[in-house]
Amino acid sequence: MYQAVYRILDANLDRAREGLRIIEEWCRFGLNNSSLAEECKNIRQELARLHNWEIRQARNTPSDVGTELSHPQEEVRDSIESVLQANLCRIQEALRVLEEYGKLYQPQMGAVCKQMRYRVYTLESSLLNNSRYQQLYSSYLYLVTSPEEHLFSIVESALQGGLTLVQYRDKERDDNLRLSYAQQLCQLCHQYNALFIVNDRVDIALAVGADGVHLGQQDIPISLAREILGSGKIIGRSTTNTEELANAIAEGADYVGVGPVYKTPTKPGKAAAGYNYISYVVENCPIPWFAIGGIDLSNIQEVLAAGVERVAVVRAIMQAEQPDFITRQFLTLLQPKSH
């Protein structure tokens, strides 16, 4: 019996250490995050100390019936996120096995592995949040949807054009349809490694696993939205003046919408904020912000000349004959000059 237990411990110590090394490499070279890389290394070295000669000598690879087992999902990784998620799950599962079987080997081993598992949960939260915020910072074009007939094909075309940030906005359909559409759009965006944000509806964002929510001035406080969604989700706020901007920053918004720059049918009855407000935001906003409102390819040069780096658009893409082509044009113009 103990020989079998030793083999189980050996296999799962290897599995956890290998998974941690994969995560560590991304923290180090992908995120340039020394604290996350160091935590991976620390856990990995603690596991190495548990992986003693007595456990190692029980290894018998030729007689291991599991070496030939595989699953189609293990053969494909379509994004960095899928690599990270697969290996985080691998580490957590291995630590759970070590926690249980370790109790048969040495009582303290179970306790040590239990604490490591909680540390890996914290690491996972920090890692995925870091990736999400990093993607927000590197997104310069933001598509806000409108309730068009060919919603999914339009969004997919824009994603194929390189779009990395999408907000689902629909104030017309009933909740069941909105939930269904949000679910499909969330899956579509994640298929293309794009962030998916839900307008206004924190409940729908939570239900479909969206990357965050965008709140208007009349919506719930950011602190409540964060309490519901969790600390790792992105929360944006619409602003039309300096007071609203100051409040959004104080509340802890991750980004803000700034506008409308021009009068737009998307915001009926709302006067254009114009360039005075834009000039103020350029000088005073410490978080990512997106100019929005009537922006299209005919006026974007004027917008950029005012100091804008990021824009959010609706009709320019949603009503385009070739959303992928228009998206590429926007992205070419929005290429950061010094990043």
C-alpha positions in Angstrom: 0.0 0.0 0.0 2.7 2.5 0.9 4.5 1.9 -2.3 1.4 3.0 -4.2 1.1 6.0 -1.9 4.7 7.0 -2.6 4.0 6.7 -6.4 1.0 8.9 -6.1 2.9 11.5 -4.1 5.8 11.4 -6.6 3.5 11.8 -9.6 1.6 14.7 -8.1 4.7 16.5 -6.8 6.0 16.4 -10.4 2.7 17.6 -11.8 2.4 20.5 -9.4 6.1 21.6 -9.9 5.8 21.4 -13.7 2.6 23.4 -13.7 4.1 26.0 -11.4 7.1 26.4 -13.7 4.8 27.0 -16.7 2.9 29.7 -14.7 6.2 31.2 -13.4 7.6 31.6 -17.0 4.6 33.7 -18.0 4.7 35.8 -14.9 8.4 36.4 -15.6 8.5 36.9 -19.4 4.9 37.7 -20.3 3.8 40.0 -17.5 7.2 41.1 -16.2 5.8 40.7 -12.8 8.6 39.8 -10.3 6.3 39.3 -7.3 4.1 36.7 -9.0 7.1 35.0 -10.5 8.8 34.9 -7.1 5.7 33.4 -5.4 5.6 30.6 -8.1 9.3 29.9 -7.5 8.8 29.8 -3.7 6.0 27.3 -3.8 7.9 25.2 -6.4 11.0 25.1 -4.1 8.9 24.2 -1.1 7.4 21.3 -3.1 10.9 20.3 -4.1 11.9 19.9 -0.5 8.9 17.6 0.1 10.0 15.6 -3.0 12.6 13.5 -1.1 14.6 10.4 -2.1 12.1 8.0 -0.4 9.2 9.3 -2.6 11.3 9.6 -5.8 12.6 6.0 -5.6 9.1 4.6 -5.8 8.7 5.9 -9.4 8.0 3.2 -11.9 7.2 4.9 -15.2 7.2 1.7 -17.4 4.4 0.2 -15.3 2.3 3.4 -15.0 -1.0 2.7 -16.9 -1.7 6.5 -16.9 1.1 7.5 -19.3 -0.9 6.6 -22.3 -4.1 8.4 -21.2 -4.9 11.7 -22.8 -7.9 13.8 -23.7 -8.5 15.9 -26.9 -8.7 19.1 -24.8 -5.1 18.5 -23.7 -3.9 18.6 -27.3 -5.0 22.1 -28.0 -4.3 25.5 -26.4 -5.8 28.4 -28.3 -4.6 31.3 -26.1 -2.3 32.2 -23.2 -5.3 32.3 -21.0 -6.2 28.7 -21.8 -2.5 27.7 -21.0 -2.6 29.5 -17.7 -6.1 28.1 -16.7 -5.2 24.5 -17.6 -2.0 24.6 -15.6 -3.6 26.4 -12.6 -6.2 23.7 -12.5 -3.4 21.1 -12.8 -1.5 22.5 -9.8 -4.6 22.8 -7.7 -5.7 19.2 -8.4 -2.2 17.9 -7.7 -2.1 19.8 -4.4 -5.4 18.4 -3.4 -4.1 14.9 -4.0 -0.9 15.7 -2.1 -3.0 17.0 0.8 -5.0 13.8 1.1 -2.4 11.2 0.5 0.3 13.2 2.2 -1.6 12.6 5.5 -0.8 8.9 5.1 2.9 9.7 4.7 3.4 12.5 7.2 0.6 14.4 8.9 2.3 17.8 8.4 2.6 17.2 4.6 -1.2 17.3 4.3 -1.4 20.6 6.2 1.5 22.2 4.2 -0.1 21.2 0.8 -3.5 22.6 2.0 -1.9 26.0 2.7 -0.1 25.9 -0.7 -3.4 25.2 -2.4 -4.9 28.4 -0.9 -1.8 30.3 -2.0 -2.3 29.0 -5.5 -5.9 30.2 -5.4 -4.6 33.7 -4.5 -2.0 33.4 -7.3 -4.7 32.5 -9.8 -6.8 35.5 -8.8 -3.8 37.9 -9.1 -2.6 36.3 -12.3 -5.9 36.4 -14.2 -6.7 39.9 -12.9 -3.3 41.1 -14.0 -3.9 39.7 -17.5 -7.3 41.3 -17.7 -6.1 44.7 -16.7 -3.1 44.4 -18.9 -5.4 43.8 -21.9 -7.6 46.7 -20.9 -4.5 49.0 -20.9 -3.4 47.7 -24.3 -6.9 48.2 -25.9 -7.2 51.4 -27.9 -10.5 50.7 -29.7 -13.7 49.8 -27.8 -16.8 48.6 -29.6 -20.1 49.3 -27.9 -22.8 47.3 -29.6 -26.3 48.5 -30.7 -29.2 46.1 -31.3 -28.6 45.3 -34.9 -30.2 42.4 -36.7 -26.8 40.7 -37.5 -25.3 41.4 -34.1 -23.1 38.3 -33.8 -21.7 38.4 -37.3 -20.9 42.1 -37.0 -19.1 41.6 -33.7 -17.2 38.5 -35.0 -16.1 40.4 -38.1 -14.7 43.2 -35.9 -13.0 40.7 -33.7 -11.4 39.2 -36.9 -10.2 42.7 -37.7 -8.3 42.8 -34.4 -10.8 44.2 -31.9 -9.9 43.3 -28.3 -12.6 45.1 -26.2 -16.4 44.8 -26.7 -19.3 46.1 -24.6 -22.8 44.6 -25.0 -25.3 47.4 -24.8 -29.0 46.8 -25.5 -31.8 48.6 -23.7 -34.6 47.2 -26.0 -34.8 43.4 -25.6 -36.3 41.6 -22.7 -34.1 40.1 -20.0 -34.2 36.5 -21.3 -32.9 37.6 -24.7 -30.4 39.9 -23.2 -29.0 37.1 -21.1 -28.9 34.7 -24.1 -27.2 37.3 -26.3 -24.7 38.3 -23.6 -23.8 34.6 -23.1 -23.2 34.1 -26.8 -21.2 37.3 -27.2 -19.1 36.5 -24.1 -18.2 33.1 -25.6 -17.4 34.8 -29.0 -15.2 37.4 -27.4 -13.3 34.9 -25.4 -12.8 32.7 -28.4 -10.9 35.7 -30.0 -9.2 36.5 -26.7 -11.1 39.8 -26.4 -12.5 41.3 -23.2 -16.3 41.3 -22.9 -18.1 44.0 -20.8 -21.8 44.2 -20.1 -23.5 47.7 -20.1 -25.4 48.5 -16.9 -26.5 45.0 -15.9 -24.2 43.7 -13.1 -26.5 40.6 -12.8 -26.1 39.7 -16.4 -22.3 40.3 -16.3 -22.1 38.0 -13.3 -24.3 35.3 -14.8 -22.4 35.0 -18.1 -18.8 35.3 -16.7 -18.2 38.7 -18.4 -14.9 40.5 -17.8 -16.7 43.4 -16.3 -19.5 45.9 -16.4 -19.9 49.5 -17.6 -22.0 51.7 -15.4 -23.8 54.9 -16.3 -24.2 57.8 -13.9 -27.6 56.6 -12.7 -26.4 53.0 -12.1 -25.3 51.4 -8.8 -22.1 52.6 -7.0 -18.9 51.1 -8.2 -18.2 49.6 -4.7 -21.4 47.6 -4.8 -20.7 46.4 -8.4 -17.3 45.3 -7.2 -18.7 43.5 -4.2 -21.1 41.6 -6.5 -18.6 40.8 -9.3 -15.5 40.3 -7.2 -12.2 42.3 -7.1 -10.9 40.9 -10.4 -13.5 42.3 -12.8 -13.2 45.5 -14.8 -15.7 48.3 -13.9 -16.1 51.4 -16.1 -18.1 54.5 -15.7 -19.6 57.0 -18.1 -18.6 60.7 -17.5 -19.6 63.9 -19.2 -17.9 66.5 -17.0 -15.1 67.1 -14.5 -17.2 66.4 -11.4 -18.3 63.0 -12.7 -14.8 62.2 -13.7 -13.5 63.0 -10.2 -16.2 60.9 -8.6 -15.5 57.9 -10.9 -11.8 58.0 -10.1 -12.5 58.3 -6.3 -14.9 55.4 -6.5 -12.2 53.2 -8.0 -13.3 52.9 -11.6 -10.9 50.9 -13.8 -11.6 53.1 -16.8 -14.0 55.9 -17.8 -15.9 56.8 -20.9 -15.5 60.5 -21.8 -18.2 62.2 -23.9 -20.2 62.4 -26.0 -17.5 64.2 -28.0 -20.1 64.9 -30.7 -23.8 64.8 -30.5 -25.0 61.2 -31.2 -28.3 59.4 -31.5 -27.0 56.8 -29.1 -27.4 59.4 -26.3 -30.6 61.2 -27.3 -31.1 64.5 -25.4 -27.5 64.6 -24.2 -25.4 67.6 -25.3 -22.0 67.0 -26.7 -19.3 67.4 -24.1 -16.9 68.9 -26.7 -13.2 69.4 -26.6 -12.9 71.5 -23.4 -13.7 68.4 -21.3 -11.4 66.3 -23.5 -8.6 68.7 -22.8 -9.2 68.5 -19.1 -9.2 64.7 -19.2 -6.0 64.5 -21.2 -4.2 66.5 -18.4 -5.9 65.0 -15.4 -7.1 61.4 -15.8 -4.7 58.8 -14.3 -6.7 55.8 -15.5 -7.5 54.5 -19.0 -10.2 56.5 -20.7 -12.1 56.3 -24.0 -13.5 59.2 -25.9 -17.0 58.3 -27.1 -19.8 59.9 -29.0 -20.2 60.3 -32.8 -16.6 59.3 -33.5 -15.9 57.8 -36.9 -13.2 57.7 -39.6 -14.2 61.1 -40.9 -13.4 62.9 -37.6 -11.0 60.7 -35.8 -7.9 62.7 -36.8 -9.5 65.7 -35.1 -10.1 63.6 -32.0 -6.5 62.3 -32.0 -5.2 65.8 -32.4 -6.9 66.8 -29.2 -4.7 64.3 -27.3 -7.1 61.3 -27.3 -5.4 57.9 -27.4 -8.4 55.5 -27.0 -11.8 55.7 -28.6 -15.1 53.9 -28.2 -17.4 53.6 -31.2 -20.9 52.3 -32.0 -22.3 53.1 -35.4 -18.9 53.4 -37.1 -18.5 49.6 -36.8 -22.0 48.3 -36.1 -23.4 49.9 -39.2 -20.4 49.3 -41.4 -20.6 47.1 -44.5 -17.2 45.6 -43.6 -16.7 45.8 -39.9 -13.4 43.9 -40.1 -12.0 46.5 -42.6 -13.2 49.5 -40.6 -11.8 48.0 -37.4 -8.4 47.6 -39.0 -8.5 51.2 -40.2 -9.3 52.4 -36.7 -6.5 50.3 -35.1 -3.9 51.5 -37.6 -4.8 55.1 -36.7 -4.8 54.3 -33.0 -1.4 52.6 -32.9 0.3 54.0 -29.8 3.2 56.2 -30.7 5.4 55.4 -27.6 4.4 52.1 -26.2 
